[in-house]
Amino acid sequence: MGRFLAAVLAAAFLCGCQVDQKYSQTELSALQTREYTATLDATFDAVVNALFDSGYVIRSSDKRGGFVSASRVQGDAWSGYHAGMVQVKIEGAGAGRTSVRISTTDGGQQHVNKEQIDELLNLIDRRLLTSSAPVAAGRGR
């Protein structure tokens, strides 16, 4: 009975271990990059606001250079806390189009965090959609 319990506990512990998924360069680019139909200024503002919405603290930003670096504390009391960082590169991609590429680090090491990247790209989507949505005609009084 003791061996069985030890085996079950060991299996449960090992199931909690995360193995980094390997991505090809094409997959990585598709995961990290998205193009928007918006100006560079509007996209930069949407990126900064999406980072704030997600609880990040902006560490450095350069609107002219199209770069933002931000961090937030992640984790919990059980597994421990650590700083998760993101770097965002924003570039013009043609007339009225902008490309956004997000890379993530964990503990100072490059680490692809798909959930974190998707969360930010979706927030940027929403920010750009709401900022470019047509204003509804006001009701006369």
Salt bridges, closest charged atoms under 4 A:
ASP20 OD1 - HIS111 ND1 3.38
GLU35 OE1 - ARG97 NH2 3.08
ASP45 OD1 - LYS63 NZ 3.18
ASP53 OD2 - ARG127 NH2 2.95
ASP106 OD1 - HIS82 NE2 3.13
ASP118 OD2 - LYS114 NZ 2.71
GLU119 OE1 - ARG72 NH2 3.37
ASP125 OD2 - ARG34 NH1 2.65
